Amino acid sequence: MSELVERVDEQDRVLGVVERGEAIERRWLHRVATTVCRDPEGRILIHRRQEGVSRFPGQYNWLIGGAVEVGESYGEAAARELTEELGVRAPVRFVFKFLCDGLISPYWLGLHEAVVTEVLAPDPSEIAWCGWVTEGELRDAIGQWSFVEDGVEALRRYLAQPVPGGSGRQCSSE
C-alpha cells in the first residue's frame, strides 16, 4: 500500500494528494514532521537507522519522524511517529519549520521537541540502536559518525534558535 501525502507549494499550501514515492521522484514539495526527544535531564536521543530501511540505511539521526499524512497536522504526525518508532507517547511542542532542500527530495520540515519519560521500545525494523547524549556529545558525534545530511542542517538551525530564559535548551513537558 502506498503512502499518501499532501503535495504543497513554497508557502506550504496544499496543492493536492499524491503518493510519497511520486513526490520524491518528481521532487514535489510535501511535509515531514520530526521531533527532538529529550530526557528530563535535557539529553538528546540519537539513533542509528537499520541497514535495510529505504531511506538513509545505517546512518545516525537525532530526529524521530516521517511524512505528514493527508489531513494530519505537523504536530499530530510528530506525535504519531514517536509512538510508531519509539513506542512512547509524549506531548510535542512545535519549534519551527523550514523548506529543506533534502538529499532525496525537497520538503517542508516541521521540527518539534518532546520530553520523553517513558521507557523506549524502538521499532526494530527502523532503529538498530539508540542512546541519550548531551548537546556537546551530539556535536562531537556529528563530526565522527555518518549522520543523515538533512538532520545535520536541521541541527544547525535548531542550535541557532534563541533559548527561552537564557538557560539550557530544554523544552517543557507541558
Order of alpha helices (4+ residues) and beta strands (2+ residues): beta-beta-alpha-beta-beta-beta-beta-alpha-beta-beta-beta-alpha-alpha
